[in-house]
Amino acid sequence: MSIKLSKKIMTKLGRTNAEFKLIEEGDKILVGLSGGKDSLTMIHAMKEQQRRAPFKFEFLAVTVSYGMDESFDELIAHCKEHEIPHVIHDTKIYDLAEEKIRKNSSYCSFFSRMRRGSLYSAAQIHGCNKVALGHHMDDAAESFFMNFIYNGQMRSLAPKYTAGNGLVVIRPLIQMRERQLIAFAVENNIKTIGDEACPSMRFDVKMPHARAATKEMLKKMEQEFPSLFTSLNAAFKNISVDSFFMAED
């Protein structure tokens, strides 16, 4: 089965890459592949980018196993069918969570940190100089408002940054809308993995409501202001620091 990528997705990927210099000559990029719509779109978009780009780069799709007897047969078969290099990175994150999570206030943040650390470890093992994550514009907007409302901070998700261990982290889909990625999966009849694969679902806890509430708030705001996300995207690049309450040194 051939995969169809919309012109909008590839155009946005190319422009984002050119704007922030995400993928460059000689890169070997680890792509976090959870099996969700975001990461599946990313591996296929990067494979097409590999074909189109006037420079050479490599990428490796890496799926983190939490050590809870997950089955990745369909994901492995999908990557094999489409000639996408793919490995499973085994961890004991689930066992570690059972020991330590009761001391933590947030299951989601715990698993997110552990997963990110596992991807960094895998990148070093496989000789990758960059790690690509599948966050999109909706994620960036949600993170901004969650930090603003709940933490009193003005921060979001950077398209590119250098982690403490020296690895460069990139987000090739950061200027795309979530609905574009949903449409990609639907149009190509790709079976995706959702929240049911998250280890948090196996613990008897009340899931955080902040992200769901923020998503609903943004949905209502966009209905009233259709250009909301276009404006947010522009605003994230046009920050007037001197207009905020910054104390002098």
C-alpha positions, 0 to 999 in steps of 0.5 A, spaced: 500 500 500 502 506 497 502 512 502 499 519 500 502 525 503 498 531 502 501 537 499 500 541 505 504 537 509 510 536 505 510 544 504 509 546 511 514 541 513 519 544 508 518 551 510 519 549 517 525 545 516 528 551 512 526 556 517 529 553 523 534 549 520 531 542 523 534 537 518 541 538 515 546 535 511 549 529 514 544 528 520 542 521 523 536 523 526 532 518 531 525 519 530 520 517 536 515 512 534 509 511 538 505 508 533 500 514 534 498 519 528 503 524 530 509 520 529 506 515 524 505 522 519 512 524 521 516 518 519 512 518 512 514 525 511 521 524 513 522 519 508 519 523 503 523 529 505 529 524 504 527 523 497 526 530 495 531 534 499 538 536 496 542 534 501 543 527 505 541 525 512 539 518 515 533 517 520 531 511 525 524 510 527 525 508 535 519 505 539 520 505 546 517 499 550 515 500 557 516 493 559 509 491 560 509 486 555 506 490 549 505 487 542 509 491 536 507 486 531 503 491 527 508 497 528 514 493 526 510 490 520 508 497 517 515 499 518 518 493 514 512 494 508 514 501 507 522 500 508 523 505 514 528 503 519 525 501 525 528 498 532 524 497 539 528 500 545 526 495 551 526 499 558 523 497 565 520 504 565 513 500 568 517 496 573 520 503 575 513 506 576 510 501 580 516 503 585 516 510 585 510 513 582 506 513 588 511 519 590 510 523 584 504 527 583 503 526 576 503 520 572 503 523 565 509 527 567 513 521 570 512 517 564 513 523 559 520 524 562 522 517 562 520 516 555 524 522 553 530 519 557 530 513 553 529 516 547 536 520 548 539 513 551 537 510 544 540 516 540 547 515 543 546 507 542 545 508 535 549 514 533 544 519 532 546 526 533 538 529 533 532 526 536 525 528 532 519 529 536 512 529 533 509 535 537 504 539 533 501 546 533 495 544 537 500 541 542 504 548 542 498 552 543 496 547 549 502 547 552 503 555 552 496 556 555 497 550 561 503 554 563 500 560 563 494 558 567 496 553 571 504 555 572 504 562 571 509 561 566 510 564 558 513 558 555 511 553 549 514 548 545 521 550 541 522 547 534 529 546 536 533 546 542 539 542 545 538 538 551 543 537 556 546 531 554 548 535 547 543 532 543 539 536 538 531 535 539 527 537 533 520 538 532 518 537 524 511 538 525 510 543 530 507 548 525 502 543 523 495 542 525 493 536 529 487 535 524 492 535 518 495 529 522 488 525 523 486 526 516 493 523 514 492 517 518 484 516 515 486 517 508 491 512 508 487 507 512 493 507 517 491 503 524 494 508 530 495 507 537 492 511 542 492 513 549 490 506 551 498 504 550 500 509 555 502 506 562 498 511 566 492 507 563 494 501 568 494 505 574 488 506 578 488 513 578 484 519 576 487 522 570 490 529 569 484 534 566 488 540 565 490 538 558 483 536 556 480 542 559 485 547 555 484 543 549 476 544 550 477 552 551 482 552 545 476 549 541 471 554 543 476 560 542 477 558 535 470 557 533 469 565 535 476 567 533 478 562 526 485 565 526 487 564 533 492 558 531 495 562 525 496 568 530 499 564 535 504 561 531 506 568 529 506 571 536 510 565 538 516 568 533 514 575 535 515 576 543 516 583 545 520 581 552 521 588 554 513 589 554 513 584 560 514 585 568 522 584 567 526 586 573 532 589 572 539 586 574 
